[in-house]
Amino acid sequence: RALRAAEVDRRGAQARAIDDNLSHQLLGAYNAMRSMRERYAAWGPVELQTTAVRRMGALVGAMPGVRAMALVGPDGRVLASNVVSQAGRDVSRTEAFRRARERADAGVVILAPPAEVEPGVRASTLALAIVGPDGAFGGVVTATLDPGYFEVALRSALYAPDMWAAVVHAEGDV
């Protein structure tokens, strides 16, 4: 019984450490997205392709848990991204965009289930709605999480060969 209680305590401590780490990364992503959203209204087309792209690149570079950021217009077209090849891409059918548009609540961060973000890479995307002063949906700011970072964070808690750890979306996707 004592051994079992000690193992339960150890696993609980590991889960709390992983939760603290992941929560910190998600809070950083949220703050970066909110910062981009606050500046979005002041940027014209030229600033979107210069200032916004540079800023997103700097933010992604500073956040190891995030692989990409984008500003998406209300029609679902990527207006700017640190991944320059994404500009103009239609993301209107992605879960992140669709859920943010349906909710259109500037105070809610959407965590979409994992989806293929490039061939062979599945990742979750955070979306924060851009809502105009009149309450109209104005697009989204997205942050695509880096599954490699989360794999390393989870592996750091493993101390025996028969252990495994995973992050599972509320809808059941790993």
N, C-alpha and C positions, 0 to 999 in steps of 0.2 A: 504493500500500500504506500509506503514511504517513497519507494522508487517511482511508482506511478504518479504520485502527487508532485514529485520533483520534476518529472518529465513534462507533466501538464504545465507546471509553472514556467519551465524553460521554453516550451513552445509558445506559451502566452507572451513571454517577454520578447521572443523573436517576432511574433506577429505584431506586437506593439511597435517594435523598432522599424519593421518594414512599413507599417501603417504611417508612422511619423515621417519616414523618408518619402513615401509616395504622396502623402498629403502635402508635404512641403513643396514637392515638384508641381503638383496640381495647383496649389495656391500661387506659385510663381507664374505658371502659365496663365492663370486667370488674371493676375495683375498685368501681365504683358498684353493680354487681349483687351483688357479694359483701357489701357493706355493707348493702344492703337485705335480703338473705337472713339475715344475722346478727341483724337486728332483728325480723324477721318473727314469730318464735315469741313474742315479748313483747307483740305488738300484738293487741288484741281487735278486734271489728268497728268500734267507734267510732274507734279509733286508725288502723285501715286506711283509713277514709274521710277522716280529717283529717291526722294526722301523716304517714302513709305517702304520701298524695297530695301534700302540701306538699313532703316530702323528695324525691320523684321529680321534681317540678316544678323544684326547685332544682338537682338533679343534671343534668337534661336541659338546663336553661338554661345550665349551666356547660360542657356538652360539645357543641360545634358539630357533631360527627359523629353525634349521637344525636337522633332525633326523638321517641321515646316509650319509656317504661318501664312495666312492669306486674308485679304479683304475681299469680300464677295458682294456684288451688287444685288439688288432686290430680285433681279431676273435669274440669279444663280450663276452668273458669269464672274470668273475670278478677275478682279480689277488689278490686284497686285499681290505678289507673293515673293518670299525669299527664294523660292524655286522658280526662277524666271520663266522656265518652259511652261509653267502652269497658267500664266497670264492668258486670259480669254477662254480658258477651259470652262465648259458647262458642268457645274456641280449641283444643279438644281434637283437631281434625283438622288443625291446622297442622303443618307439618314441624318447626318449632322445638319445639313441645310434644311431639309424638309421639316425636321422636328423644331428647329429654331424658328422657321417661318410660321409653323402652326401655332407655336406658343407665343411668339412675338413679345416676349417679356424681357426687358433689358436687364433685369436682376437675376435671371436664371441662366446658369451654365448647363448646356446640354452635353452629356457624354454619350456619344453614339456607340453602338456595338462595333466590335472590330470588323473591318472590311479591308479588301485588298486595295492598298494605296499605290502600289506599283507591283509589277509582276513578282510573285513569290513573297511579298511582304504584306502582312496583315497588321493593322494598327487601329487604335481608337482615335477618334477626333473629337475635340472639344469645340463647341460652337457657342458664341455669345451674340445675341441679336443686336442689331443696330435699329433703334426705334426713334423716329423723328419726334419733334416737339408736338406734332399733332397726333401722335400715337401710331402713325403709319409705319409698316415694316420697311426698313431701309437697307436690309442685307444682313450679313454676318461677318464676324471676325472668327477665324478658325485657328486652332493649334492642333496639329497632328502629333500624337505622342510617338516616341521612339521605343519600339518594343525591345530593342537591344539593351537600352538602359535599364528597363524594368527586369529583363532577364538577369542581368548582372546583379541588381539589387536583391532579387529573390535568391539567386545562387549563394549570395554572401551569408545567408542564414542556414545553409545546409551544412551539416557536419558529419553525416554518415551516408554511405553509398545507396542506402535504400530509402532516402528521403527525397521529396520533391515539393515544389511550391509553384503556385500559379496565381495570377490575378484573373478573376472571372467577372465579366460584366453582369449586371443584375439580370439580364435576359439569358444568361447561361453560356455565353461565348467566352472562350479562353483568349 
